[in-house]
Amino acid sequence: MAGLRTQRRREVADEALVRSLFQEHGRAMLAYATALTRDRAAAEDVVQEALVRAWRHPDSLVNGKGSVRGWLLTVVRNIVTDTIRARNARPTEVAETPVEVAIERDHADHVVNSMVVVDALNKLSPEHREVLEQVYLLGSTVAEAAKALGIPPGTVKSRSFYALRALREIHSERSPGMERSAS
């Protein structure tokens, strides 16, 4: 029981010591730490760590080797120095770059699509197929397709319209339900 009272008295005394140190020297410690770190939040952390060290080693404060403020400011400088050294000892962090895997496209889809288009074009009339070949496969304008096929431009437009409609119908027969989901 007496041991608990002694321990409690010591805790109260230690807390009073830290409070009095902060009241008496806290501003000077914070100003010095801020000057060293150039960062107010980091300086506050340094002051807190210095006070924790003073709390852990109260005998260092009264050893008669110098002033209490001098000891506290030395502790602040040492903490800042240790922090800088620790930061410099680690290699600089580099953001991780995502690994880019070379992707080789599978040409099977292209082959299947080509086969489907060729099959559908073969089901069209020769007139419709010729217009689509000129306009879509060769990239001709309506006027160029009309000249190449020897028909008026209006006929090229109407044949391409009806040819595309026929292709849609062929496609919807091959894959029921796709027509409805696309619209």
C-alpha positions in Angstrom: 0.0 0.0 0.0 2.8 2.4 0.9 4.5 1.5 -2.4 1.4 2.6 -4.4 1.3 5.9 -2.6 5.0 6.5 -3.3 4.5 5.6 -7.0 1.5 7.9 -7.2 3.4 10.8 -5.6 6.2 10.2 -8.1 3.8 10.3 -11.1 2.3 13.5 -9.8 5.7 15.0 -9.3 6.8 13.9 -12.8 3.7 15.4 -14.3 4.3 18.6 -12.4 7.9 18.6 -13.6 6.9 18.3 -17.3 4.2 21.0 -16.9 6.7 23.4 -15.3 9.3 22.7 -18.0 6.8 23.4 -20.7 5.5 26.5 -19.1 9.0 27.9 -18.5 10.9 26.7 -21.6 8.2 25.5 -24.1 8.1 28.7 -26.1 11.9 28.8 -26.5 12.0 25.1 -27.4 9.2 25.5 -30.0 10.9 28.6 -31.5 14.2 26.8 -31.8 12.6 23.6 -33.2 10.6 25.6 -35.7 13.8 27.4 -36.8 15.6 24.0 -37.3 12.7 22.2 -39.0 11.0 25.0 -40.8 7.8 23.1 -40.1 5.5 24.1 -37.2 3.9 20.6 -36.9 7.2 18.8 -36.9 8.6 21.3 -34.4 5.7 20.6 -32.0 6.5 16.8 -32.3 10.1 17.5 -31.5 9.2 19.6 -28.4 6.9 16.8 -27.2 9.7 14.2 -27.7 12.1 16.4 -25.8 9.7 16.7 -22.9 9.2 13.0 -22.9 13.0 12.5 -22.7 13.2 15.0 -19.8 10.4 13.1 -18.1 12.3 9.8 -18.5 15.6 11.3 -17.3 14.8 13.9 -14.7 18.2 13.4 -13.1 19.8 14.9 -16.2 18.1 18.2 -15.5 19.7 18.6 -12.0 23.2 17.2 -12.6 24.8 20.7 -12.2 26.5 20.6 -15.7 24.5 23.6 -17.1 21.2 25.2 -17.3 17.9 23.3 -17.8 17.1 25.3 -20.9 20.5 24.5 -22.4 19.9 20.8 -21.8 16.4 21.0 -23.3 17.6 22.9 -26.4 20.4 20.4 -26.9 17.8 17.6 -26.8 15.7 19.4 -29.3 18.7 19.8 -31.7 19.7 16.2 -31.2 16.1 15.0 -32.1 16.1 17.1 -35.2 19.5 15.9 -36.2 18.5 12.3 -35.6 15.4 12.8 -37.7 17.3 14.2 -40.6 19.9 11.5 -40.5 17.2 8.8 -40.4 15.5 10.4 -43.4 18.8 10.6 -45.3 19.8 7.1 -44.5 16.8 5.6 -46.3 16.8 5.6 -50.0 14.3 8.1 -51.6 10.9 6.6 -52.2 10.0 6.3 -55.8 6.4 5.9 -56.9 5.8 2.4 -58.2 5.1 2.3 -61.9 2.5 -0.1 -63.1 3.9 -3.0 -65.1 2.8 -2.7 -68.7 2.6 -6.1 -70.3 2.9 -6.1 -74.1 -0.5 -7.2 -75.4 -0.6 -9.0 -78.7 -4.1 -8.8 -80.1 -5.5 -12.1 -81.1 -6.3 -11.9 -84.8 -8.9 -14.7 -84.5 -11.7 -12.2 -83.8 -10.7 -10.2 -86.8 -10.8 -13.3 -89.0 -14.2 -14.4 -87.7 -15.6 -10.9 -88.2 -14.2 -10.9 -91.8 -15.8 -14.3 -92.5 -19.2 -13.1 -91.1 -19.0 -9.9 -93.2 -18.0 -11.8 -96.4 -20.8 -14.4 -95.8 -23.3 -11.6 -95.3 -22.1 -9.7 -98.4 -22.5 -12.8 -100.5 -26.2 -13.0 -99.5 -26.8 -9.5 -101.0 -27.6 -8.8 -104.6 -24.7 -7.9 -106.8 -25.9 -4.3 -107.2 -26.0 -3.8 -103.4 -22.7 -5.6 -102.8 -20.9 -3.4 -105.4 -22.2 -0.1 -103.8 -21.1 -1.2 -100.3 -17.7 -2.3 -101.7 -17.2 1.1 -103.3 -18.4 3.2 -100.4 -17.2 1.2 -97.3 -14.4 -1.1 -98.4 -12.7 1.2 -100.9 -13.6 4.5 -99.1 -15.1 6.2 -102.1 -17.4 9.2 -101.8 -20.9 8.9 -103.2 -19.9 10.8 -106.4 -16.8 8.6 -106.9 -18.8 5.4 -106.4 -21.5 6.7 -108.9 -18.8 7.4 -111.5 -17.1 4.1 -110.9 -20.3 2.1 -111.1 -21.8 4.3 -113.9 -25.0 5.0 -111.9 -26.5 8.3 -110.6 -25.4 9.5 -107.1 -29.0 9.2 -105.8 -29.0 5.5 -106.8 -25.8 5.0 -104.9 -27.4 6.5 -101.8 -30.6 4.4 -102.0 -28.7 1.1 -102.8 -26.4 1.7 -99.8 -29.4 2.4 -97.6 -31.2 -0.8 -98.7 -28.0 -2.9 -98.6 -27.2 -1.9 -95.0 -30.8 -2.7 -94.0 -30.5 -6.1 -95.6 -27.2 -6.7 -93.7 -28.9 -5.8 -90.5 -31.7 -8.3 -91.2 -29.1 -11.0 -92.0 -27.3 -10.2 -88.8 -30.5 -10.3 -86.7 -31.3 -13.7 -88.2 -27.9 -15.0 -87.2 -28.0 -13.6 -83.6 -31.5 -13.2 -82.3 -31.9 -10.7 -79.5 -28.9 -8.6 -80.6 -31.0 -6.3 -82.6 -33.2 -5.4 -79.7 -30.3 -4.8 -77.2 -28.5 -2.5 -79.7 -31.4 -0.1 -80.0 
